[in-house]
């Protein structure tokens, strides 16, 4: 899809990486210190740099003593046959047993390198028998993070799974009066995203700044929940400035009794689809600037 995804990557003589985005919407040139940093910014390149055809590739790396610091995840799968090498090469010492952070319990080990590993106990009943054929392995930088994972599991176990409308929190807090709070929500955006208030403008530079901040926080789901109303407010006002069109309205989703903020245009259409906007925000988030192109 060259219209949307078209790029070239070069290594410079000083070891830095030049990334040329040649797509229709985002023509740009960016310098990265290394491929690791670029991979964290682009899923396609991440797959090429860190991908492997061997299903046990990561298991073998873990067993060799690699704690995989380049990976954001801390939850891996490993076969029991790798446990002996894993314990040896990570210099693990058993510190606690029968720790629950999921439906199956694990044993907690501390590495001489400072981190902790929680590994499923093999001898416990699973859905297929009395022994675990494949184990979950979780890496934690500190003991406090282990305790936090235990607490979260206990809360989840007691409350169970719940579903919620994408705009439920906005509706509960603002109801039909969301447009009255647009200015206040925009003013809160710099603090939430840790950007300079003076740079938050309703132009290309401003929306690029918000896009960059959202990209750096794309895995912080608690923050995304808190910033979502402010992003809608900012984007709506940006759209009004960009297109010289649009007026805030509130749409009632009668099936869920939820009020949803929208921007109504002069031709009677809305500036965006409220479902797609929320999905793209949480799943991407895609650059907001695309939506105004």
ABEGO torsion letter per residue (X at the ends): XAAABBBBBBBBAAGBBBBBBABAABBBBBBBABAAAAAAABAAAAAAAABBABAAAAAAAAAAGBAGAABABABBBBBAAAAAAAAAAAGBBBABBGBBABABBBBBBBBAAGBBBBBBBABBBBAAEABBABBBBBBBABAAAAAAAAAAAAAAAAAEBBBBBAAAAAAAAAEAAAAAAAAAAAAAAAAAAGBBAAABBBBAAAAAAAAAAAAAAAABAAAAAAAAAAAAAAAAAAAAAAAGBEBBBBBBBAAAGBBBBBBBBAAGBBABBAAAAAAAAAAOBBBAAAAAX
